Amino acid sequence: MKKAIPSFLVLVLALVAFVCLTWGFYYEWPDYVHMDYGFPLTWATHTYSTIIGPPAAPWQVDILALQIDLIFWLGLIVVVAFVGEMLKRSD
């Protein structure tokens, strides 16, 4: 049973990483309605409306923030898998 726990943790962390990268946070301010995507860094913003009317560019994507998010989450998955493998070998 101990050997299945690290694999389970990697799968759970992969699911958490997927949700954190794709989940949107909706902000409804009086003059700026938008949705931000990404955690811990916001890598995309979809603007629905502003005080001046329809926006000229409704999507703003920050490729560097997306790359940093991916490096963070995939690196965390690799670290957890490595630690899990070391724990398996120590038993």
N, C-alpha and C positions, 0 to 999 in steps of 0.2 A: 504494500500500500504506500510506503514511503517513496517508492520510485515513481509513482504516478503523480505525486504532488507537484514537482517542478514542471512537468509537462502541462499539467492543468493550469499552473500559474502563467506559463507562457501563452497559452490559449486565451486566458482571461485578459492578460495584458494586451495581447493583439486586438481583442475586441474593444477594450478601453481606448487603445490608440486609434482605431478606426472611428469610433464614436467621437473622440475629441477632435479629430481632423475634419469630420464632416458635419458635425452638429452646428446649427446656427443659433445665434443669440439675437432675438428680435428686440429692437429698441424703437419705441414709439414716442418720440419727443414732439412737441408741438410744431417745430419748424424743420424737423429732419427725421424721417422714418426710414430705418435701414435694418439690415440683418448682417451681422458679422460672423464669419466662419473661422474656425481654428482655435486651438487651445494648446499651449500657453500663449502663443503669438497669434494675432489676427492676421490671416493671410489673404482674406477676401472680404469685401464689403459690397453688398447689393443694396443700392439706394432705391427706395420706392418713391419718395417725394421729398421736396424741400420747400422752403418758404417762397421761392421764386417760381415754382411750378415743376414740370417734369425735368429731371436732370438730363444733362447732355451725355453723360457717361454713367449709366446705372451700375456697372460693375467696375470695381477697382481691385486688381489682383497684385499682390506683392510676392513675386517669385522667390525672393530671398527669404522672406518669412516662412513661406511654404517649405523651402529646403531645410531651414533650421528646425521647423516642426518635425519634418520627416526624419532628420538626423537624430533629434531628441528621442522620438518615440521608437524608431527602429533600433537605435543604440541601447535604449532601455530594455527592449525585448532581448537583444543579444546578451546584455549583461545578466539578465535574469536567467536566460538559458544556460549561460556559462556557469553561473553560481549553482544552478540546479544540477548541472553535470558534475561539478566538483563535489557537491554534497552526495550525489549517488556513488561516486568513486571512493569517498571517505568511509562509507558503510561497509 
